[in-house]
Amino acid sequence: MTHIAFSFCFGTIFGSFLNAVIYRLPNGIGLFLPRSFCPSCKKKILWYENIPLLSFFLLRGRCSNCKFSIPKSYPLVETLSGLVAIILWPKVFSFQKILDFSFYFSIYCVFLSHFLIDIKHKILPNALNLYLAIIFFTFSLVFKSWNHWLYGMLIGALFPLSVTWLFYLAKKKEGLGMGDIKLFGILGIYLGPMGIIHNIFLSCLTGSIFGFMLILLKKLKKESEMPFGPFIILVATFQIFFPDFFNKFLKIF
């Protein structure tokens, strides 16, 4: 029970930081300075008002000064991060187990931040892509062959770029954003050639189905742009965190 409580608290603390990342990066605000503040009245948030989960409930989800409603996504991100930390937390400590936890929890942090930022702002920040690239490249240099990460990266970046360029020539409209293309290339470093091909195909398929359903339900216009990063991340999540399930799905599919 002790390791569950500790890992959950650890995760919620990182979840609180992720909330700052998700708000600050798209708005061009430094991650560490200035201090946390209310986005409405700009009042500095005191330390006891910034305790993960607890402060949200004690403040009843509102700023203590202007009563601005704190987004419900804040406690959800903190709770989810705590639960993910419990799942990934090593039951027996060793240097290798700590490295494994750091690797997979870092991927989760980037994926969640990318997911929520892209939904709200339709961008995939370069800072997060760069951080993910460093993680994957370091891992691949040690555990993967050079042709695995190099070919995966080239296919992941060049194939979507080529399709986007052809689409632009034909329609005079941008297909995929550069953030999506960069993310494909970065994922290719870890997933390799076949892995990134699977991701490109399945993310395009799921994105098309979801977009078509929204159009049918009149929640999305045909000419409207829809963030594509969440579909890339959704498929990659299954590939990285649930590889056995993903491989079984491929056999059925």
KEDREN-172985 format. One line per 4 residues: number of its first residue (from 0); their letters; for each residue x, z, y of N, C-alpha, C. Coordinates in Angstrom, 2 decimals, padded with zeros to 5 digits, m for minus. Example, Ala and Ser with C-alpha at 12.3 -4.5 7.8 and 13.67 -1.06 7.14 Angstrom:
2
0 = as = 013.19/007.80/m005.69/012.30/007.80/m004.50/013.20/007.80/m003.30 ~ 012.85/007.08/m002.25/013.67/007.14/m001.06/012.90/007.87/000.03
END
This chain:
253
0 = mthi = 000.82/000.00/m001.22/000.00/000.00/000.00/000.85/000.00/001.27 ~ 002.02/000.65/001.20/002.87/000.75/002.38/003.33/m000.63/002.83 ~ 003.77/m001.46/001.86/004.28/m002.78/002.22/003.15/m003.67/002.75 ~ 001.92/m003.45/002.28/000.77/m004.22/002.78/000.50/m003.87/004.24
4 = afsf = 000.49/m002.57/004.55/000.24/m002.13/005.93/001.35/m002.61/006.86 ~ 002.59/m002.49/006.39/003.73/m002.90/007.23/003.70/m004.40/007.49 ~ 003.48/m005.19/006.42/003.47/m006.64/006.58/002.31/m007.10/007.45 ~ 001.16/m006.44/007.34/000.01/m006.81/008.17/000.31/m006.53/009.64
8 = cfgt = 000.88/m005.36/009.93/001.25/m005.03/011.31/002.28/m006.02/011.85 ~ 003.25/m006.36/011.00/004.27/m007.34/011.38/003.62/m008.67/011.73 ~ 002.70/m009.09/010.90/002.03/m010.36/011.12/001.18/m010.36/012.38 ~ 000.47/m009.26/012.65/m000.37/m009.22/013.85/000.48/m009.24/015.12
12 = ifgs = 001.66/m008.63/015.08/002.56/m008.67/016.24/002.98/m010.11/016.51 ~ 003.33/m010.84/015.46/003.68/m012.24/015.63/002.45/m013.05/016.05 ~ 001.28/m012.67/015.56/000.06/m013.34/015.97/m000.17/m013.19/017.47 ~ 000.14/m012.01/018.00/000.01/m011.78/019.44/000.96/m012.70/020.21
16 = flna = 002.17/m012.86/019.67/003.14/m013.77/020.30/002.65/m015.22/020.22 ~ 002.05/m015.58/019.08/001.54/m016.95/018.93/000.43/m017.23/019.95 ~ m000.39/m016.22/020.25/m001.41/m016.40/021.28/m000.77/m016.76/022.62 ~ 000.36/m016.12/022.91/001.08/m016.43/024.14/001.64/m017.85/024.09
20 = viyr = 002.19/m018.23/022.94/002.73/m019.58/022.78/001.62/m020.62/022.99 ~ 000.48/m020.40/022.35/m000.63/m021.35/022.40/m001.17/m021.49/023.82 ~ m001.15/m020.41/024.60/m001.63/m020.48/025.98/m000.54/m021.01/026.93 ~ 000.69/m020.54/026.76/001.71/m020.80/027.77/002.36/m022.18/027.66
24 = lpng = 002.67/m022.63/026.45/003.38/m023.91/026.31/002.64/m025.08/026.99 ~ 001.36/m025.28/026.70/000.67/m026.41/027.34/000.55/m026.28/028.86 ~ 000.64/m025.05/029.36/000.49/m024.82/030.80/001.83/m024.70/031.52 ~ 002.92/m024.96/030.79/004.24/m024.96/031.41/004.71/m023.60/031.88
28 = iglf = 004.27/m022.54/031.20/004.67/m021.17/031.55/005.70/m020.68/030.56 ~ 006.72/m019.97/031.03/007.76/m019.44/030.15/007.17/m018.52/029.09 ~ 007.79/m018.53/027.91/007.26/m017.73/026.81/007.48/m016.23/027.00 ~ 008.53/m015.85/027.73/008.86/m014.44/027.85/008.67/m013.90/029.27
32 = lprs = 008.79/m014.75/030.25/008.57/m014.37/031.64/007.68/m015.40/032.30 ~ 006.75/m015.01/033.14/006.44/m013.65/033.57/005.75/m012.84/032.46 ~ 005.60/m011.55/032.73/004.92/m010.67/031.78/003.49/m011.13/031.56 ~ 002.92/m010.64/030.46/001.53/m011.00/030.12/000.60/m010.67/031.28
36 = fcps = m000.33/m011.59/031.55/m001.25/m011.40/032.67/m002.61/m011.99/032.31 ~ m003.62/m011.54/033.02/m004.97/m012.07/032.83/m005.03/m013.47/033.43 ~ m005.48/m014.47/032.70/m005.53/m015.83/033.25/m006.55/m015.99/034.37 ~ m007.44/m015.02/034.51/m008.46/m015.11/035.56/m008.02/m014.44/036.85
40 = ckkk = m007.73/m013.14/036.81/m007.38/m012.40/038.03/m005.88/m012.20/038.21 ~ m005.09/m012.62/037.22/m003.62/m012.55/037.25/m003.07/m011.13/037.19 ~ m003.91/m010.16/036.88/m003.43/m008.78/036.75/m002.47/m008.68/035.57 ~ m001.34/m007.98/035.77/m000.40/m007.77/034.68/m001.02/m006.88/033.62
44 = ilwy = m000.85/m007.28/032.38/m001.44/m006.53/031.27/m000.48/m005.40/030.88 ~ m000.98/m004.19/030.89/m000.16/m003.02/030.55/000.10/m003.00/029.05 ~ 001.14/m002.27/028.65/001.56/m002.30/027.25/000.46/m001.84/026.30 ~ m000.30/m000.83/026.72/m001.35/m000.31/025.83/m002.59/m001.21/025.82
48 = enip = m002.60/m002.23/026.71/m003.67/m003.22/026.68/m003.27/m004.46/025.87 ~ m002.08/m004.39/025.31/m001.53/m005.56/024.62/m001.19/m005.26/023.16 ~ m001.83/m004.25/022.60/m001.60/m003.90/021.19/m002.46/m004.83/020.33 ~ m001.86/m005.54/019.39/m002.63/m006.51/018.59/m003.89/m005.89/017.98
52 = llsf = m004.98/m006.58/018.06/m006.29/m006.20/017.52/m006.88/m004.96/018.20 ~ m006.14/m003.87/018.20/m006.67/m002.61/018.70/m007.11/m002.71/020.15 ~ m006.24/m003.30/021.01/m006.57/m003.39/022.43/m007.80/m004.25/022.67 ~ m007.95/m005.31/021.89/m009.11/m006.19/022.06/m010.41/m005.42/021.85
56 = fllr = m010.45/m004.58/020.83/m011.68/m003.83/020.54/m011.87/m002.68/021.52 ~ m010.78/m002.03/021.94/m010.90/m000.95/022.91/m011.36/m001.47/024.27 ~ m010.90/m002.66/024.62/m011.31/m003.28/025.90/m012.63/m004.02/025.78 ~ m013.18/m004.03/024.55/m014.43/m004.73/024.27/m014.35/m006.21/024.61
60 = grcs = m013.15/m006.76/024.40/m012.95/m008.19/024.58/m012.96/m008.66/026.01 ~ m012.66/m007.74/026.96/m012.68/m008.14/028.37/m011.48/m007.57/029.12 ~ m011.10/m008.26/030.19/m010.03/m007.77/031.06/m010.46/m006.45/031.69 ~ m009.54/m005.51/031.75/m009.88/m004.18/032.31/m010.12/m004.24/033.81
64 = nckf = m009.69/m005.31/034.47/m009.82/m005.41/035.92/m011.02/m006.27/036.34 ~ m011.03/m007.55/035.90/m012.07/m008.47/036.37/m013.16/m008.73/035.33 ~ m013.02/m008.12/034.15/m013.99/m008.27/033.06/m014.06/m009.70/032.50 ~ m012.99/m010.46/032.74/m012.90/m011.80/032.15/m012.94/m011.70/030.63
68 = sipk = m013.73/m012.57/030.00/m013.90/m012.52/028.55/m012.65/m013.05/027.84 ~ m012.01/m012.22/027.04/m010.83/m012.62/026.29/m011.27/m013.54/025.14 ~ m010.62/m014.70/024.97/m011.05/m015.63/023.91/m011.09/m014.97/022.54 ~ m012.13/m015.26/021.78/m012.26/m014.70/020.43/m011.16/m015.19/019.50
72 = sypl = m010.52/m016.28/019.89/m009.43/m016.80/019.06/m008.25/m015.83/019.00 ~ m008.10/m014.97/020.01/m006.96/m014.05/020.04/m006.96/m013.10/018.83 ~ m008.03/m012.33/018.62/m008.01/m011.45/017.44/m008.02/m012.23/016.13 ~ m008.61/m013.44/016.12/m008.62/m014.25/014.90/m007.21/m014.69/014.53
76 = vetl = m006.43/m015.12/015.52/m005.04/m015.52/015.27/m004.22/m014.33/014.79 ~ m004.43/m013.17/015.40/m003.69/m011.97/015.01/m004.06/m011.54/013.59 ~ m005.34/m011.59/013.27/m005.78/m011.21/011.92/m005.26/m012.17/010.87 ~ m005.38/m013.46/011.14/m004.89/m014.48/010.20/m003.40/m014.33/009.98
80 = sglv = m002.65/m014.09/011.04/m001.20/m013.92/010.91/m000.86/m012.71/010.07 ~ m001.65/m011.63/010.23/m001.44/m010.44/009.41/m001.69/m010.72/007.94 ~ m002.76/m011.46/007.65/m003.09/m011.77/006.26/m002.05/m012.70/005.62 ~ m001.58/m013.69/006.39/m000.55/m014.60/005.88/000.74/m013.83/005.61
84 = aiil = 001.07/m012.88/006.49/002.27/m012.07/006.28/002.17/m011.25/005.00 ~ 000.98/m010.72/004.70/000.78/m009.96/003.46/001.03/m010.85/002.25 ~ 000.50/m012.08/002.29/000.64/m013.00/001.16/002.09/m013.41/000.95 ~ 002.82/m013.65/002.04/004.19/m014.15/001.93/005.23/m013.04/001.80
88 = wpkv = 004.84/m011.82/002.13/005.81/m010.71/002.17/006.40/m010.46/000.78 ~ 007.72/m010.36/000.68/008.35/m010.16/m000.64/008.03/m008.79/m001.21 ~ 007.67/m008.76/m002.48/007.38/m007.49/m003.15/008.66/m006.74/m003.49 ~ 009.72/m007.50/m003.77/011.04/m006.92/m004.03/012.01/m007.54/m003.03
92 = fsfq = 012.72/m006.69/m002.31/013.58/m007.19/m001.25/014.92/m007.67/m001.79 ~ 015.32/m008.81/m001.29/016.66/m009.35/m001.51/016.93/m010.31/m000.37 ~ 018.18/m010.69/m000.20/018.52/m011.60/000.89/017.77/m012.92/000.75 ~ 017.68/m013.44/m000.47/017.00/m014.70/m000.72/015.51/m014.59/m000.43
96 = kild = 014.90/m013.46/m000.80/013.47/m013.25/m000.55/013.16/m013.18/000.94 ~ 014.05/m012.54/001.69/013.86/m012.45/003.13/013.97/m013.84/003.77 ~ 014.95/m014.64/003.29/015.08/m016.01/003.79/013.84/m016.84/003.48 ~ 013.32/m016.68/002.26/012.11/m017.42/001.88/010.94/m017.04/002.79
100 = fsfy = 010.77/m015.74/003.01/009.68/m015.28/003.88/009.84/m015.85/005.29 ~ 011.05/m015.76/005.84/011.30/m016.26/007.19/011.02/m017.75/007.29 ~ 011.41/m018.50/006.26/011.21/m019.95/006.25/009.72/m020.30/006.26 ~ 008.97/m019.75/005.32/007.56/m020.12/005.21/006.71/m019.53/006.33
104 = fsiy = 007.05/m018.33/006.78/006.26/m017.74/007.87/006.51/m018.49/009.17 ~ 007.73/m018.98/009.36/008.04/m019.79/010.55/007.24/m021.08/010.54 ~ 007.13/m021.71/009.37/006.35/m022.94/009.26/004.89/m022.66/009.61 ~ 004.36/m021.55/009.07/002.98/m021.17/009.37/002.79/m021.02/010.88
108 = cvfl = 003.72/m020.34/011.54/003.60/m020.09/012.98/003.55/m021.40/013.76 ~ 004.41/m022.35/013.41/004.42/m023.64/014.11/003.15/m024.42/013.81 ~ 002.75/m024.43/012.56/001.54/m025.17/012.17/000.30/m024.66/012.91 ~ 000.14/m023.35/012.94/m001.04/m022.78/013.60/m001.02/m023.07/015.10
112 = shfl = 000.15/m022.92/015.72/000.26/m023.18/017.16/m000.04/m024.64/017.46 ~ 000.58/m025.54/016.68/000.32/m026.97/016.85/m001.17/m027.28/016.68 ~ m001.76/m026.72/015.65/m003.16/m026.99/015.32/m004.07/m026.66/016.49 ~ m003.94/m025.44/017.02/m004.84/m024.99/018.09/m004.54/m025.66/019.42
116 = idik = m003.26/m025.89/019.71/m002.90/m026.57/020.96/m003.42/m028.00/020.96 ~ m003.28/m028.70/019.83/m003.71/m030.09/019.78/m005.23/m030.21/019.90 ~ m005.95/m029.28/019.29/m007.41/m029.30/019.41/m007.85/m029.13/020.86 ~ m007.20/m028.24/021.58/m007.62/m027.94/022.95/m007.04/m028.90/023.98
120 = hkil = m005.75/m029.26/023.80/m005.06/m030.03/024.85/m004.67/m031.45/024.42 ~ m004.82/m031.75/023.13/m004.46/m033.06/022.59/m002.98/m033.39/022.80 ~ m002.15/m032.38/022.60/m000.69/m032.58/022.64/m000.05/m031.75/021.52 ~ 001.13/m032.21/021.09/001.95/m031.46/020.15/003.27/m031.20/020.87
124 = pnal = 003.47/m030.01/021.42/004.62/m029.74/022.29/005.97/m030.03/021.63 ~ 006.86/m030.62/022.40/008.20/m030.95/021.90/008.96/m029.71/021.44 ~ 008.75/m028.60/022.12/009.47/m027.37/021.77/009.15/m026.94/020.33 ~ 007.89/m027.03/019.95/007.49/m026.65/018.59/008.00/m027.67/017.58
128 = nlyl = 007.94/m028.96/017.93/008.47/m029.98/017.03/009.97/m029.80/016.81 ~ 010.69/m029.48/017.88/012.13/m029.28/017.77/012.45/m028.08/016.88 ~ 011.72/m026.99/017.08/011.94/m025.79/016.26/011.68/m026.09/014.78 ~ 010.60/m026.82/014.50/010.27/m027.18/013.12/011.34/m028.10/012.53
132 = aiif = 011.84/m029.02/013.34/012.89/m029.94/012.88/014.15/m029.18/012.49 ~ 014.51/m028.17/013.27/015.71/m027.37/012.97/015.53/m026.62/011.65 ~ 014.34/m026.05/011.44/014.06/m025.32/010.21/014.17/m026.25/008.99 ~ 013.50/m027.38/009.06/013.49/m028.32/007.93/014.86/m028.94/007.69
136 = ftfs = 015.56/m029.28/008.76/016.86/m029.92/008.61/017.87/m028.96/008.00 ~ 017.85/m027.71/008.44/018.76/m026.69/007.88/018.48/m026.49/006.40 ~ 017.19/m026.38/006.05/016.80/m026.21/004.65/017.23/m027.41/003.82 ~ 016.98/m028.62/004.32/017.24/m029.84/003.56/018.73/m030.08/003.37
140 = lvfk = 019.54/m029.70/004.34/020.98/m029.86/004.19/021.52/m029.04/003.02 ~ 020.89/m027.89/002.79/021.35/m026.98/001.73/020.73/m027.34/000.38 ~ 019.44/m027.65/000.37/018.71/m027.75/m000.90/018.27/m029.16/m001.29 ~ 018.38/m030.13/m000.37/017.91/m031.48/m000.68/019.07/m032.47/m000.57
144 = swnh = 018.95/m033.61/m001.27/019.96/m034.66/m001.15/019.77/m035.40/000.17 ~ 020.82/m036.04/000.64/020.77/m036.70/001.94/019.72/m037.82/001.97 ~ 019.56/m038.54/000.85/018.59/m039.64/000.85/017.15/m039.13/000.88 ~ 016.93/m037.89/000.38/015.59/m037.30/000.43/015.17/m037.08/001.87
148 = wlyg = 015.98/m036.37/002.65/015.58/m036.05/004.02/015.73/m037.23/004.97 ~ 016.77/m038.06/004.76/016.98/m039.18/005.67/015.89/m040.24/005.52 ~ 015.62/m040.65/004.29/014.58/m041.66/004.06/013.20/m041.13/004.42 ~ 012.97/m039.85/004.11/011.70/m039.24/004.48/011.49/m039.24/005.98
152 = mlig = 012.53/m038.89/006.73/012.45/m038.86/008.19/012.22/m040.26/008.75 ~ 012.95/m041.25/008.23/012.82/m042.62/008.73/011.44/m043.20/008.45 ~ 010.95/m042.98/007.23/009.61/m043.48/006.89/008.56/m042.76/007.74 ~ 008.71/m041.45/007.86/007.75/m040.66/008.62/007.67/m041.07/010.09
156 = alfp = 008.80/m041.46/010.68/008.81/m041.82/012.10/008.55/m043.30/012.31 ~ 009.22/m044.17/011.55/009.19/m045.60/011.83/007.90/m046.28/011.39 ~ 007.34/m045.86/010.25/006.11/m046.50/009.79/004.94/m046.26/010.75 ~ 004.64/m045.00/011.12/003.56/m044.79/012.10/003.87/m045.44/013.46
160 = lsvt = 005.15/m045.44/013.86/005.52/m046.06/015.13/005.23/m047.56/015.11 ~ 005.55/m048.21/013.99/005.31/m049.65/013.85/003.82/m049.96/013.90 ~ 003.03/m049.17/013.17/001.58/m049.37/013.16/001.00/m049.16/014.56 ~ 001.47/m048.13/015.24/000.99/m047.85/016.60/001.34/m048.97/017.55
164 = wlfy = 002.54/m049.52/017.41/002.98/m050.62/018.27/002.13/m051.87/018.03 ~ 001.85/m052.18/016.76/001.02/m053.33/016.44/m000.41/m053.14/016.95 ~ m000.90/m051.91/016.82/m002.25/m051.60/017.32/m002.32/m051.79/018.82 ~ m001.26/m051.39/019.51/m001.22/m051.54/020.97/m001.20/m053.01/021.36
168 = lakk = m000.42/m053.82/020.62/m000.37/m055.25/020.90/m001.73/m055.90/020.71 ~ m002.46/m055.44/019.69/m003.75/m056.04/019.37/m004.87/m055.53/020.28 ~ m004.88/m054.24/020.56/m006.01/m053.63/021.28/m005.68/m053.19/022.71 ~ m004.37/m053.21/023.05/m003.94/m052.71/024.34/m004.32/m051.24/024.54
172 = kegl = m004.37/m050.52/023.43/m004.66/m049.09/023.46/m003.68/m048.36/022.56 ~ m003.36/m047.13/022.94/m002.45/m046.33/022.11/m003.19/m045.80/020.90 ~ m002.58/m045.98/019.72/m003.18/m045.45/018.49/m002.81/m043.99/018.31 ~ m001.64/m043.76/017.77/m001.12/m042.41/017.62/m000.29/m042.02/018.84
176 = gmgd = m000.35/m040.74/019.20/000.51/m040.24/020.26/001.92/m040.03/019.74 ~ 002.88/m039.95/020.65/004.27/m039.76/020.24/004.47/m038.41/019.56 ~ 003.66/m037.42/019.93/003.77/m036.12/019.28/003.44/m036.21/017.80 ~ 002.40/m036.99/017.46/002.03/m037.20/016.06/003.15/m037.91/015.30
180 = iklf = 003.73/m038.94/015.92/004.80/m039.71/015.27/006.03/m038.82/015.04 ~ 006.37/m038.01/016.04/007.49/m037.08/015.89/007.23/m036.09/014.75 ~ 005.98/m035.61/014.68/005.64/m034.65/013.63/005.75/m035.29/012.25 ~ 005.30/m036.53/012.11/005.45/m037.24/010.84/006.93/m037.33/010.45
184 = gilg = 007.78/m037.70/011.40/009.21/m037.81/011.12/009.83/m036.49/010.71 ~ 009.42/m035.42/011.39/009.96/m034.09/011.08/009.50/m033.62/009.71 ~ 008.23/m033.83/009.40/007.72/m033.46/008.07/008.42/m034.25/006.98 ~ 008.79/m035.51/007.29/009.49/m036.33/006.31/010.83/m035.74/005.89
188 = iylg = 011.46/m034.97/006.77/012.73/m034.32/006.43/012.55/m033.40/005.23 ~ 011.46/m032.68/005.22/011.19/m031.73/004.14/010.47/m032.38/002.96 ~ 009.48/m033.20/003.25/008.63/m033.75/002.19/009.29/m034.90/001.44 ~ 010.23/m035.58/002.07/010.87/m036.72/001.42/010.01/m037.98/001.52
192 = pmgi = 010.51/m039.11/000.99/009.81/m040.40/001.13/008.39/m040.40/000.58 ~ 008.22/m040.00/m000.69/006.88/m040.05/m001.28/005.97/m039.00/m000.65 ~ 006.51/m037.84/m000.36/005.71/m036.78/000.23/005.13/m037.18/001.58 ~ 005.95/m037.82/002.41/005.45/m038.19/003.74/004.49/m039.38/003.65
196 = ihni = 004.68/m040.26/002.67/003.73/m041.35/002.46/002.36/m040.77/002.07 ~ 002.38/m039.77/001.18/001.12/m039.10/000.82/000.46/m038.47/002.05 ~ 001.28/m037.85/002.89/000.73/m037.19/004.08/000.12/m038.20/005.04 ~ 000.84/m039.29/005.28/000.33/m040.32/006.20/m001.01/m040.86/005.71
200 = flsc = m001.07/m041.19/004.42/m002.29/m041.77/003.86/m003.45/m040.78/003.90 ~ m003.21/m039.54/003.44/m004.30/m038.57/003.33/m004.73/m038.04/004.70 ~ m003.80/m037.88/005.61/m004.19/m037.42/006.95/m005.00/m038.49/007.67 ~ m004.62/m039.75/007.50/m005.41/m040.85/008.09/m006.80/m040.91/007.46
204 = ltgs = m006.85/m040.72/006.14/m008.13/m040.76/005.43/m009.05/m039.63/005.89 ~ m008.54/m038.40/005.89/m009.36/m037.26/006.29/m009.75/m037.35/007.76 ~ m008.83/m037.81/008.60/m009.14/m037.96/010.02/m010.23/m039.00/010.25 ~ m010.16/m040.10/009.51/m011.16/m041.16/009.64/m012.54/m040.68/009.19
208 = ifgf = m012.56/m039.97/008.06/m013.85/m039.46/007.54/m014.46/m038.46/008.52 ~ m013.62/m037.55/009.01/m014.11/m036.53/009.94/m014.60/m037.17/011.23 ~ m013.84/m038.14/011.76/m014.24/m038.81/012.98/m015.54/m039.58/012.80 ~ m015.67/m040.26/011.65/m016.89/m041.01/011.35/m018.10/m040.08/011.29
212 = mlil = m017.92/m038.90/010.68/m019.02/m037.94/010.60/m019.42/m037.45/011.99 ~ m018.43/m037.19/012.86/m018.74/m036.74/014.22/m019.49/m037.80/015.00 ~ m019.11/m039.07/014.78/m019.81/m040.17/015.46/m021.26/m040.26/014.97 ~ m021.45/m040.12/013.66/m022.81/m040.17/013.11/m023.66/m039.03/013.66
216 = lkkl = m023.04/m037.86/013.83/m023.76/m036.71/014.35/m023.85/m036.72/015.88 ~ m023.28/m037.77/016.48/m023.27/m037.94/017.94/m022.53/m036.81/018.65 ~ m021.52/m036.29/017.97/m020.65/m035.28/018.57/m019.40/m035.91/019.17 ~ m019.20/m037.20/018.89/m018.03/m037.92/019.36/m018.41/m039.37/019.64
220 = kkes = m017.96/m039.89/020.77/m018.20/m041.28/021.10/m017.12/m042.15/020.46 ~ m017.47/m043.41/020.16/m016.53/m044.31/019.50/m015.25/m044.50/020.30 ~ m015.38/m044.52/021.62/m014.21/m044.76/022.48/m013.43/m043.49/022.80 ~ m013.94/m042.35/022.37/m013.28/m041.07/022.68/m012.05/m040.86/021.80
224 = empf = m011.06/m040.16/022.35/m009.86/m039.82/021.60/m010.11/m038.53/020.82 ~ m009.58/m038.48/019.62/m009.70/m037.29/018.78/m008.31/m036.83/018.40 ~ m007.99/m035.54/018.57/m006.65/m035.07/018.18/m006.41/m035.30/016.70 ~ m005.23/m035.87/016.38/m004.92/m036.22/015.00/m003.98/m035.21/014.33
228 = gpfi = m003.27/m034.43/015.17/m002.32/m033.47/014.63/m002.91/m032.50/013.61 ~ m004.13/m031.97/013.84/m004.70/m031.04/012.87/m004.82/m031.60/011.46 ~ m005.07/m032.91/011.33/m005.20/m033.51/010.01/m003.82/m033.64/009.33 ~ m002.80/m033.98/010.12/m001.43/m034.01/009.60/m001.05/m032.63/009.09
232 = ilva = m001.37/m031.62/009.89/m001.00/m030.24/009.56/m001.78/m029.74/008.35 ~ m003.06/m030.09/008.27/m003.90/m029.66/007.15/m003.32/m030.18/005.83 ~ m002.99/m031.45/005.78/m002.42/m032.03/004.55/m001.06/m031.41/004.25 ~ m000.23/m031.25/005.28/001.10/m030.68/005.09/001.03/m029.24/004.60
236 = tfqi = m000.01/m028.51/005.04/m000.18/m027.12/004.59/m000.37/m027.06/003.08 ~ m001.18/m027.95/002.54/m001.37/m027.99/001.09/m000.09/m028.44/000.38 ~ 000.62/m029.39/000.98/001.85/m029.89/000.36/002.93/m028.81/000.28 ~ 003.03/m028.00/001.32/004.11/m027.02/001.40/003.74/m025.68/000.79
240 = ffpd = 002.53/m025.20/001.05/002.15/m023.86/000.61/001.40/m023.85/m000.73 ~ 000.79/m024.98/m001.08/000.05/m025.06/m002.35/000.44/m026.33/m003.10 ~ 001.73/m026.49/m003.42/002.20/m027.74/m004.03/001.57/m028.03/m005.38 ~ 001.34/m027.00/m006.20/000.73/m027.23/m007.52/m000.68/m027.78/m007.38
244 = ffnk = m001.47/m027.17/m006.51/m002.82/m027.65/m006.27/m002.80/m029.07/m005.72 ~ m001.87/m029.34/m004.79/m001.79/m030.67/m004.18/m001.44/m031.72/m005.22 ~ m000.49/m031.40/m006.11/m000.09/m032.37/m007.14/m001.23/m032.64/m008.13 ~ m001.99/m031.59/m008.46/m003.16/m031.78/m009.33/m004.20/m032.66/m008.66
248 = flki = m004.37/m032.45/m007.37/m005.32/m033.26/m006.61/m004.90/m034.73/m006.61 ~ m003.61/m034.99/m006.46/m003.13/m036.36/m006.47/m003.40/m037.06/m007.79 ~ m003.27/m036.31/m008.88/m003.54/m036.90/m010.19/m005.01/m037.27/m010.35 ~ m005.88/m036.41/m009.82/m007.31/m036.69/m009.88/m007.67/m037.83/m008.95
252 = f = m007.07/m037.80/m007.78/m007.37/m038.77/m006.73/m006.88/m040.16/m007.14
END
